[in-house]
């Protein structure tokens, strides 16, 4: 009896493991092919459905799954402002000569602008969904038996909705005249706001070191009280960026102004908190100079100058000579055994000055230095 009971328990365990393995495989298969009508996530419909509303039109886009055997797509819509509206066919996109079909459709068929519910003020929306046609001409999902009629509550045909509208005015973007190092200033202060204005967006693409522009990314969302944008996210001079300044109305319709601007080629700010200490050593002296580190990301380093003689106009190269070049990380410099210079009939220490420079030459090709600061 013990042997028989043990055998039955082992058999039950094996069956449970096998059932669990089978369930895991089934779950994996349900999610493996996004164009499979049994896929619980997509119901077989193309994914990535997105809408861009415009003036009496709607741009419908979706993702290319990369699967072979797709001959085309069909687009359906319904309007929430019509009582008991249903999805109706509005167009299709087909591949030509065996090419993959496009993943964009522009709908201009009888679309109305600025539709909203007069009772509660909410916008009426056009709702879209799409299907694909396989190489055999079969449409998936089947519009006559749509997945959202199935019993599975999580199996739905993906939709997207939006409302067309007259586009807002395009911002007149100008670049600011008052330049700062590593800063671009954009203004559109003469903007005429429509009644349905909602927000400004600033979307930016930066040119990389290999000359290619990187993908656009949203940098700011601004209210009507801020018709300007200051971009201080630069790590070098002459760095080009493309700016899209977008005006968006309450229905999501956009008007875009595109400008390309490069960061100004300016020197860094002069070093701050520059201090000096002298230590006499008989006929000579030691000196130590301190300063606070500059914050510019394109900082190349510092130059320390010293006077050759007392008095004079202090012309660089004639009266001032470079004593040392310091790295960007340095915040102090020490000189030992310095010789005094003659001022009248007295021996005095030399005067010391410091500048900061960046890693980009100026417009003449020379080193781009800040103004001088005397160490005191």
C-alpha positions in Angstrom: 0.0 0.0 0.0 2.8 2.4 0.8 4.4 1.8 -2.6 1.1 2.3 -4.4 0.3 5.6 -2.5 3.8 6.9 -3.2 3.4 6.0 -6.9 0.1 7.8 -7.1 1.5 10.9 -5.4 4.5 11.0 -7.8 2.1 10.6 -10.8 0.0 13.5 -9.6 3.1 15.7 -9.2 4.2 14.9 -12.7 0.8 15.8 -14.1 0.7 19.1 -12.2 4.1 20.0 -13.5 3.2 19.0 -17.0 0.0 21.1 -16.8 1.8 24.1 -15.5 4.4 23.8 -18.3 1.6 23.5 -20.9 -0.2 26.6 -19.4 3.1 28.5 -19.6 3.6 27.6 -23.2 0.0 28.5 -24.0 0.4 31.9 -22.3 3.6 32.6 -24.2 2.0 31.6 -27.6 -0.9 33.9 -26.8 1.5 36.9 -26.7 4.1 35.8 -29.3 2.6 37.0 -32.5 1.0 40.5 -32.3 -1.0 39.9 -35.5 -2.5 36.6 -34.3 -6.3 37.2 -33.6 -5.9 35.1 -30.5 -3.2 37.4 -29.1 -4.7 38.6 -25.8 -2.8 41.9 -25.9 -3.5 43.0 -29.5 -6.5 41.0 -30.7 -4.5 40.7 -34.0 -4.8 44.4 -34.8 -1.7 46.5 -35.7 -0.2 48.3 -32.7 1.1 51.7 -32.0 -2.0 53.5 -33.3 -1.7 57.3 -33.0 -3.6 60.3 -34.3 -2.5 63.9 -35.2 -5.5 66.1 -35.7 -5.5 69.0 -38.2 -7.8 71.4 -39.9 -10.7 69.1 -41.0 -8.3 66.2 -41.3 -6.7 63.5 -39.2 -3.3 61.8 -39.8 -3.5 58.2 -38.6 -0.2 56.3 -38.0 0.7 52.9 -36.6 3.7 50.6 -36.2 5.1 48.3 -38.8 5.4 44.9 -37.0 8.0 43.6 -39.4 6.0 40.5 -40.1 5.9 39.2 -43.7 2.6 38.6 -45.6 0.9 42.0 -44.9 -0.7 43.2 -48.1 -2.3 46.3 -46.7 -4.3 48.0 -43.9 -7.9 49.2 -43.6 -9.0 52.2 -41.5 -12.3 52.6 -39.6 -13.7 55.4 -37.6 -16.8 56.5 -35.7 -17.9 59.9 -34.3 -19.0 60.3 -30.7 -21.2 63.3 -31.7 -23.5 61.0 -33.7 -26.0 59.0 -31.6 -25.6 55.3 -31.9 -22.6 55.7 -34.2 -20.7 52.7 -35.4 -17.3 52.1 -37.0 -17.4 52.6 -40.7 -14.7 52.0 -43.3 -12.9 55.2 -44.4 -10.0 54.0 -46.5 -7.1 51.6 -46.9 -3.4 51.5 -47.6 -2.0 48.9 -49.9 1.5 47.8 -50.8 2.4 48.3 -54.4 4.3 45.8 -56.5 5.1 43.6 -53.5 6.4 46.5 -51.4 5.5 46.8 -47.7 2.4 49.1 -47.3 2.8 52.4 -45.6 1.9 52.9 -42.0 0.1 56.3 -42.4 -3.3 57.4 -43.6 -4.6 61.0 -43.9 -8.4 61.1 -43.4 -10.1 64.1 -45.0 -13.5 62.6 -45.5 -16.3 64.8 -44.1 -14.4 65.7 -40.9 -15.7 68.6 -38.8 -13.6 71.0 -36.8 -14.0 72.0 -33.1 -16.9 69.7 -32.3 -18.0 69.6 -28.6 -20.9 68.8 -26.4 -23.0 71.9 -25.9 -24.2 70.7 -22.5 -20.9 69.8 -20.7 -18.4 71.4 -23.1 -16.4 68.2 -23.6 -15.0 67.7 -27.2 -16.7 65.2 -29.5 -14.1 62.9 -30.9 -13.4 60.8 -33.9 -12.4 57.3 -32.9 -10.2 55.2 -35.2 -9.1 51.6 -35.4 -7.3 49.7 -38.1 -7.0 46.1 -39.4 -4.5 44.4 -41.7 -5.1 42.4 -44.9 -2.9 39.3 -45.2 -1.5 37.9 -48.5 -4.7 35.8 -48.9 -7.0 38.8 -48.7 -8.2 37.9 -45.2 -8.9 40.9 -42.9 -7.7 40.7 -39.3 -9.4 41.5 -36.9 -12.7 40.6 -38.6 -14.8 43.8 -38.6 -18.0 41.7 -38.7 -17.0 40.0 -35.4 -14.8 42.6 -33.6 -12.7 41.5 -30.7 -14.4 43.9 -28.3 -17.6 41.8 -28.6 -15.8 38.7 -27.2 -16.2 37.5 -23.7 -12.6 38.2 -22.7 -12.6 41.6 -21.0 -8.9 42.2 -21.6 -9.0 41.4 -25.3 -9.8 44.6 -27.2 -9.3 46.1 -30.6 -7.0 49.1 -30.0 -8.5 52.5 -30.7 -7.3 56.1 -30.6 -9.4 59.3 -30.6 -9.0 63.0 -31.4 -10.9 66.1 -32.6 -9.9 68.1 -35.7 -9.6 71.9 -35.3 -8.4 75.0 -37.1 -4.7 75.2 -36.4 -3.6 78.0 -34.1 -1.3 80.7 -35.4 2.3 79.7 -36.0 4.7 81.3 -33.5 7.0 84.0 -35.0 10.2 82.9 -33.2 13.2 85.2 -33.1 16.6 84.6 -31.6 17.6 87.0 -28.8 20.3 89.6 -29.4 21.7 89.7 -25.9 23.9 86.6 -25.9 25.3 84.7 -23.0 27.9 81.9 -23.1 26.4 78.5 -23.8 22.9 80.0 -24.0 20.3 80.3 -26.7 17.3 82.6 -26.2 14.1 82.3 -28.2 11.2 84.7 -28.1 7.7 84.8 -29.7 6.2 87.6 -27.6 4.0 89.0 -30.4 1.9 85.8 -30.6 -1.8 86.3 -31.1 -3.6 83.8 -29.0 -6.7 82.0 -30.3 -9.7 81.4 -28.0 -8.9 77.7 -27.9 -5.1 78.0 -27.1 -3.8 75.5 -24.6 0.0 75.3 -24.4 3.4 75.9 -26.1 5.8 73.0 -26.5 9.5 73.3 -27.2 11.0 70.2 -28.8 14.7 70.0 -29.5 17.2 68.0 -31.6 20.9 68.5 -31.1 23.7 67.9 -33.6 26.1 65.3 -32.4 29.9 65.4 -32.8 29.7 63.3 -36.0 27.4 65.9 -37.6 24.1 64.0 -37.3 21.1 65.4 -35.5 19.8 63.3 -32.6 16.1 62.4 -32.1 13.9 65.2 -31.0 12.9 65.4 -27.3 10.4 67.5 -25.4 12.3 70.2 -23.5 9.5 72.4 -22.1 5.7 72.9 -21.9 4.9 76.6 -21.5 1.8 78.6 -20.7 0.6 81.7 -22.6 2.4 83.7 -19.9 5.8 82.5 -21.0 6.2 83.1 -24.8 10.0 82.5 -24.6 12.5 79.8 -23.9 16.1 79.9 -22.7 18.2 76.9 -23.5 21.3 76.5 -21.3 21.9 72.8 -22.0 25.0 73.2 -24.1 28.4 71.6 -23.4 30.4 73.6 -26.1 30.4 76.6 -28.3 29.1 76.4 -31.8 26.8 73.5 -31.0 23.8 73.5 -33.4 20.3 72.6 -32.4 17.0 72.5 -34.2 14.0 73.9 -32.2 10.4 73.1 -32.9 8.3 75.7 -31.1 4.7 74.3 -31.2 1.5 76.1 -30.4 -1.2 73.6 -29.4 -4.9 74.2 -29.1 -7.4 72.5 -26.7 -8.1 69.8 -29.4 -4.4 69.0 -29.8 -4.0 70.6 -33.2 -0.5 72.0 -33.6 1.2 74.9 -35.4 5.0 74.5 -35.6 7.8 76.9 -36.2 11.2 75.4 -36.9 14.5 77.3 -36.3 18.1 76.1 -36.2 20.5 78.0 -33.9 24.0 77.4 -32.7 25.3 78.3 -29.2 27.4 81.5 -29.3 31.2 81.4 -29.5 32.0 83.2 -26.3 34.7 82.9 -23.6 33.8 81.6 -20.2 33.2 83.9 -17.3 36.3 85.2 -15.4 37.4 83.2 -12.4 35.7 84.1 -9.1 37.0 84.6 -5.5 40.6 85.0 -6.6 42.9 85.4 -3.6 46.7 85.5 -3.1 49.2 84.8 -0.3 52.8 85.9 -0.2 55.6 84.3 1.9 58.9 86.2 2.0 62.1 84.1 1.8 65.0 86.5 2.1 65.6 88.1 -1.3 62.9 86.0 -2.9 59.3 85.0 -2.0 56.8 82.2 -2.5 53.2 82.9 -3.6 50.1 80.9 -3.7 46.9 81.8 -5.7 43.4 80.5 -5.0 40.2 80.7 -7.0 36.8 79.1 -7.3 36.2 76.6 -10.1 34.3 77.8 -13.1 31.0 76.0 -13.8 31.1 76.0 -17.7 31.1 72.5 -19.1 33.4 73.5 -21.9 36.1 74.9 -19.6 39.5 74.2 -21.0 41.6 75.5 -18.1 43.2 78.7 -16.7 46.2 80.9 -17.5 48.2 82.7 -14.8 50.0 85.8 -15.9 52.6 87.9 -14.0 54.1 91.3 -14.5 57.7 91.6 -15.9 58.1 95.1 -14.5 56.3 97.5 -12.1 53.9 100.1 -13.4 53.1 100.5 -17.1 50.0 99.8 -19.1 50.3 96.0 -18.6 50.2 94.8 -22.2 50.0 91.1 -22.6 53.1 89.8 -24.2 55.1 92.9 -23.3 54.4 93.6 -19.7 52.5 90.5 -18.8 53.8 87.0 -19.4 52.2 83.6 -19.0 53.6 81.9 -16.0 51.6 78.8 -15.9 48.7 77.0 -17.6 46.4 75.2 -15.2 43.9 72.4 -15.8 40.2 72.9 -15.6 40.1 70.9 -12.4 42.7 73.1 -10.6 41.7 75.8 -8.1 45.1 76.9 -6.8 48.7 77.4 -8.0 52.0 77.8 -6.1 55.1 79.6 -7.2 58.3 79.3 -5.2 61.5 81.3 -5.3 59.9 84.3 -7.1 62.1 87.3 -7.7 61.1 90.8 -6.6 60.8 93.6 -9.2 61.9 97.2 -8.7 59.2 99.8 -8.3 61.0 103.2 -8.0 63.6 102.5 -5.3 61.7 99.7 -3.7 61.5 95.9 -4.3 57.9 94.7 -4.6 56.3 91.4 -5.5 55.1 90.9 -9.0 51.4 91.3 -9.8 49.5 88.2 -10.7 46.4 87.8 -12.9 44.3 84.8 -13.9 42.0 84.1 -16.9 39.8 81.2 -17.8 39.6 79.7 -21.3 37.3 77.2 -23.0 38.0 74.4 -25.4 36.9 76.2 -28.6 39.0 78.8 -30.5 37.4 82.3 -30.9 36.4 83.7 -34.2 40.0 84.5 -35.2 41.2 81.0 -34.3 42.9 82.2 -31.1 42.5 80.9 -27.6 39.1 82.0 -26.2 40.0 83.6 -22.8 37.9 85.4 -20.3 38.7 88.8 -18.9 41.7 89.0 -16.5 41.2 89.0 -12.7 44.0 90.3 -10.5 44.9 88.1 -7.5 44.7 90.3 -4.4 
